[in-house]
Amino acid sequence: MELKEYFRILGKRGWIIILCMVIVAASAFVFSRIQRPVYRSTVYLNVVPARLDYGLQQVVRGVMRNYAGTISSRPNAQEVIDRLQLDITPEQFLSKITVSPNEADLVLQINADDFDPLIARDIAQTSAEVFTEQIDKYMLDQDKQDRVSVTIRDYALPGTLHKPKWKINVVAGAGFGVIIGVAIVFILEWLASEIIRRPEDIERQMDLAVLGVIPQQGRPAARGERSLP
């Protein structure tokens, strides 16, 4: 099938594509609006070695994942819960935070999600404070030249909307609707291709040339049709 024929098919049934696009996009919008919004607050921790030599920096990069695991451990979660007096379990708390180590920049990123933007802020800030206090206490027993300083780069702010992001959902829904519409159009065209309506359909289906067409009684011969004597 030539490209021109594809465009002809899409143009003939284009209303189906538009309808599918509108329906799916509208559904995505409604689904986004009925979801309960989740807010995210983020805090960054600088991890700075006492010496700037290559060896110690490599050691610090090696323990970044360990630091991330410590922040998201159950004992740390319980400590934050106690300080904030949250009525949740450590497991529920850990479902609200993610910790991402950035070895290249020696930075730990703590994200806290909650339905309340202020609680999200408090979780992120307190999680950072608990960990920095632990590191400060641990480093007191280390040689000064081998110590690692972990500090809060900036205090956490009230959470901003993390999800649902209805604009993205609507655009994605519209794109998905177009795909569905195109699929439906070609399925309908494929089904219709099995129905013989015109002489061209007989030629295509049976690979035979049509010599003539007997018009229906009371209907004049169509353009291109020849009446048999």
N, C-alpha and C positions, 0 to 999 in steps of 0.2 A: 504494500500500500504506500502510495506516494505521500510526501509531507503535505501536499496540497489537499489530499483527501482527508488527512487527520484534522486539518483546520476546518474543513467543511463539516465534518462530523461534530466537532466541538462547537462550531458556530450554530449548527442546527439545534443542538440540545444544550446550549449554554446556560439556559435558565435553571437546569438541574444543578449545574456546578455552583451557580450563585446561591441557589436555595440551600444546598448542603453547607456552603461556607457560612451563610448567615446563621443557620441552625446550630452548627457546632460552635461557632464563635459566641453566640448568645448563651449556649449551655455552659461554656467555659467561664463566661462573665458571671452568670448566676451562681455557679459552683464556687467561684472565688469569693463572691460577696457573702455567701452563707457560712464560709469557713471562719473559725475564730482566729483573729490575727495573732501572730507570734512576733515578738520583738527581740532584737539581738543587740547586746552590748559587748564591746570588745576592749580588751586591755592588752598592752604589750609589755613584755619584760625584757630588759637588756641583760645579757649574760656576758660579763666582761672579765677576762682573766687578769691576774695581777701583773703578769709579764706579757709583753707583746711578741715574744719569740714564737717561732713556728710550731715548736713541739707542744707547748702548753695550749696553743690555740687549737691544735688537732685533738688534744685530749678533751678540751671543752666541747668541740663539735661532736665528739664521740659520745658524750654523756647527755646531749640535748634531748634525745629520745627518752632517756631514763628520767630526766627532769619532767618531761611531758607526762610520762606514766605516773610519776609521783603526784603531780597535781591532780590527775584524774583517778586517784586511788580512793578506796572506800574510807580509810582513816582520815584523809584530807577532806573528803566529802562530809564526813560526820562532824569534823571540826568547824567547817563553814556552816553547816546546819545549826550547830549549837550556838554559834555566835549570832546568827541571824534569826534564831528561834523559828526556823521553818518547820512546818508540820508535814514533812515528807521523809521518805527513807533514803539511805545513801544511793540505792539503785535508781530511784526516781530523780535524785539530784544529778547523778552522773549522766542521765539521759538529756539533761539541760545544758551540759557544757561539752565543748570540744577544745582540745589543746593541740596546736600545730607548731612543731619546732622548725625554725628556719636556720639551718646550719650555716648557710652562706653569710647571713647577716648577724648571726649569734643573737637571735631574737625568738622569744616564745610568745605565741599569740593565743590568748584565751578568749573564746567566744561563749557567751552565756545567753540562752534563749528562754523566754518566759512570756506568758500572756500579759504580764504587767511589765511595762518598760522600766519601772523603778526597781522592781525585784531583779530583773535581768542585770541592771547596773550593779546592784548590791552583790549579786552572786559573782560577777566578774571581778569586782574590786576586792571582795573579801577573799576569794580564791587566790588572787595574786598576793595579798598581804600575808596569808597563812604560809604560802610557800617561801616568800622572801624571808620571813622570820625563821623558818626552819633552816634555810641555807645560811643565814647569818650566824645562827647558833652552831651549826656544824662546822663552819669555817674558823671558829674560834680555836679549835683544836688542831688546825693545819698551820704549816709554816706560812709566813706572810707572803713569801715569793710564790707559793703554790696555791694561794687562795683564788677563789672565783667569786666575783660580786654579782648578785642578781638584784636588779632594781626595777621599780615600776617606771616606765617611760613617761606615762601620763595617766591621770586618774580616769576611771571609766565614766562614761556619760550615760544618761537614760537611753534605753534601747530604742532603736529605730525599726520600722517595719521590715521584717525579714521575709515573711510569707503570710498570706498568699500575695503574689505580685500580679494583680489582675490584668494589667496591660500586657505583660509577657504572655500570660495564659490566653488572652483573647487573640493575640497575634498568632500564637502557636495553634490555637483552635481553628482560626480561619485558614491557616495553611493546611492543616489536617483535613478540614472540610473540603478544600479544593481537590485534594488527592482522592477523597472518597467520591466526590462528584465526578471527577474524570473517570474513575474506575466504573461507576454506575453507567456513565454515558457509553463507554466502550462495551460493557456487558450487554446493554440494550441494543447497541448497534450489531453486536455479534448475533444476538437472538433474532433480530429483524432480518439479518442476512440470509436466514434459513427460509424466509417467507418469499414466495415468488409473486411479485406485483407487476413487474415490467418485463418486456422482452429481454432487456439487458440482464435481468436476474436469471432467466433461462440460459442465456449464453454463458454466464459466469458459472452457474451450478453444473450444467451438463456439457459444457464445452462444445455446443452446437450452435450453428447459425440459424436465426429465426427468419424464415422466408416470408411469413405473413401472419396477420393477427385477425381473428374474427371478432369484430366489435360486438358489444352487448346490444341486445335489442332495444331500440329507442335511444341509443347513445351514439353520436357521430364518432367516426374514427378519430383518434387522437393524432396529434401531429407526429409524423414519423411512422404511423401505422398504415398498413396497406390492407384493404379489404379483399378477401378472396372471392372470386366470381362464383 
